[in-house]
Amino acid sequence: MNKNPFVVLLAALLMLAGCSDAWDDHVAVSGSVSKLTLSEYILSNSECSQFAALLTATGLDRKLDSVNVYTVWLPTNSAMANVDPQIIDTDEEKKAFVLNHLIAGKFQANVTTSADSLRMLSGKKLWYQPAASLIDEVTLLKEKETVTTNGVIQYVAQSLSPRLSIWEWVLNAAPSSRFITYLKSLDYLYFDAAASGYLGTSADGKNVYRDSVFVLRNKYLQQVADLSSEDSMMTLLVPSDELFEAHFNRFQKYYRLDDRESNVVPTARDSAYIWLMVARDFAVKGDHSALQAPALLTSVAGVQVPFNPSEVSVSYKASNGHVHMIKACDLAVADKILPIVIDANQQTLYRTTSKVGMPTLYYRQRANALNGYDMILDNQSNSKTDVIDGLVIRGGMTASCRYRVKIRAVNDFGKSYRYADNALALSQMIGPVTVIRYPKNDYAFEDISDVTNKLTDDSPDVDYSTSYYVAFPYKAASYSPLANVLDDELDLGSYYYRNAEMSFFRLVPLSAQMAVTLDYIRLIPILED
């Protein structure tokens, strides 16, 4: 079919006009446009010859000559003047330096208005502040922004030399100190099963691998805070030798793994744990410079750590936060040994199985319960003699001290869901229990003790003279408002943890066809200082 030539010509003119408008808008936003690739643009630019030389030496010029889109944060020769030759000495260092100036995708500063962290191809994250035209505290020259055929050139007033992460600083740049030596001492070899190549199981039931691959790990990074991660911002406080030892002496009685009554002086096992718990709270959430940090910093364990910039002797800006070497930190015992709240939710539930009866677990939505839910373990059996074993919930790791135990459990349903009897008080025995797991069975089986470690009888709310069961009379109204939780709490007495351990509590109903219920258990440390 023949087309009208005038229509075809008009359509072509409209398309050209549209393209021209879009291109003009592009130029207006970008400042300038080049028909070269990123690599061609940099290599032909004499004012960036030093960076261009590194680009070709590392072979990354080919990367910037591809169809993939990148943004280059380009330092001129004058911006490269202050680069320490030692950080670009080896081929690996040169490559890391160049990659720290590249990001995947197109970044146009003139249209980016919100602050954000940018992932460089080096793996480091750099903070971009559009209001101040800064990237990693280096001035961005927005007026020189240039769009190429496969990306964007952003000129920077100084080079973006890769910063060490906090952990890299600890390993390679930190001044010698007892704390730094301690962190390094926590290295261990870990068997990497995935890298070893699993082949199957031997006749005696043992796993067989093609090889035995061990990798170096660090206990502090695994159990406390990953100071090597570029994905989370942190602050590390490095105490002086005197401060580190003073904290050990201040808190040593509260972090005993062995019976503190039998060991006045900490055992070797105790000391290892005490040092770890002391070091734990020197790792702080968030990136805090010395002058802008609040007076109280929050450690990775939730401890409020006092911070005074006048006590900082040396600071280092890392790629994932800050490091401050400090001479003083007056952390009180009451601020470090915190209450433990055991919420009756699925994260703390340890076991509900029972040898008798038919235990059925319910999570009820209650507006004023902690986190909006409480728990009921009901006995669905029709038997009038089968008393269920109850349930076991897991709390946090205790300190080696006495705790006052309080419970919030509101009985607004009667005896049980199935057998409503508002005249009968719901009675349940509550107490700490011991859980034993067996390594020979891959920790798959456990023994859970009865409630033999009963609470002391120093409770103002419960009379233990005749029974260790606590009565919860029927309450027509539900939970008190969260602001008045003390109206619902019962003080059950206290319990002495002679050594720091994972806390387990067991709740057992008094009789058959009776439920147990719980919102939370609160352990409040009774401090000796």
Secondary structure as UniProt FT lines:
FT   HELIX           5..30
FT   STRAND          32..33
FT   HELIX           38..43
FT   HELIX           46..48
FT   HELIX           49..57
FT   TURN            58..62
FT   HELIX           63..65
FT   STRAND          70..75
FT   TURN            77..82
FT   HELIX           85..88
FT   HELIX           91..99
FT   TURN            100..101
FT   STRAND          102..104
FT   HELIX           109..111
FT   STRAND          116..119
FT   TURN            121..122
FT   STRAND          125..129
FT   TURN            130..133
FT   STRAND          134..135
FT   TURN            136..137
FT   STRAND          138..148
FT   TURN            149..150
FT   STRAND          151..156
FT   HELIX           166..172
FT   HELIX           178..185
FT   STRAND          187..191
FT   HELIX           193..196
FT   STRAND          198..201
FT   TURN            203..204
FT   STRAND          207..209
FT   STRAND          214..218
FT   HELIX           219..223
FT   TURN            227..228
FT   STRAND          234..239
FT   HELIX           241..251
FT   HELIX           252..254
FT   TURN            260..262
FT   HELIX           268..280
FT   TURN            281..282
FT   STRAND          283..285
FT   TURN            290..292
FT   STRAND          296..299
FT   TURN            300..301
FT   STRAND          304..306
FT   HELIX           309..311
FT   STRAND          312..318
FT   TURN            319..320
FT   STRAND          321..326
FT   HELIX           333..336
FT   STRAND          340..343
FT   TURN            346..348
FT   STRAND          349..351
FT   STRAND          359..365
FT   TURN            367..368
FT   HELIX           370..372
FT   STRAND          373..379
FT   STRAND          391..397
FT   STRAND          402..408
FT   TURN            422..423
FT   STRAND          426..432
FT   STRAND          435..437
FT   HELIX           439..441
FT   TURN            442..443
FT   STRAND          446..448
FT   STRAND          469..472
FT   HELIX           482..487
FT   STRAND          489..496
FT   STRAND          502..509
FT   TURN            512..513
FT   STRAND          516..518
FT   STRAND          520..526
//
